[in-house]
Amino acid sequence: QWVACEAFCKLFLFDKTRSILSLSNLILLLFDSSTIKRTHIRQTLAVFFPSYCNPEIDRNCVLLEEAAIYTIKGIEEAGIPDRFGMISQIGKYFITFMTMDNSKAEKRNYVASESEGPEGEESE
């Protein structure tokens, strides 16, 4: 399963596929409780999603947003027992890295608010 997951990630990164359904399945793999002990899968996906949603390639971010919405709608319609917790996790995860400023994050390992100065200090 891990090899297939990694293969799909590479297909997306090299722009060989643009399938919302496949991307949705990767999102589900990351947040599915059955993959908690499959660290290779989760690690691969945790690196893949932020890399795929590169600010320089806006269409990837748009596709990922569409896939996240498709996934959330599918979870809600399927009536999964813990669907609200899963939807909340997916929403928080994607909002966090889709809205971060990558130029600042690379330098400081976090995103500063607009009121902070260059070293994370409050500016006046």
Salt bridges, closest charged atoms under 4 A:
GLU6 OE2 - LYS10 NZ 3.43
ASP15 OD1 - ARG18 NH1 3.74
ASP15 OD2 - ARG59 NH2 2.36
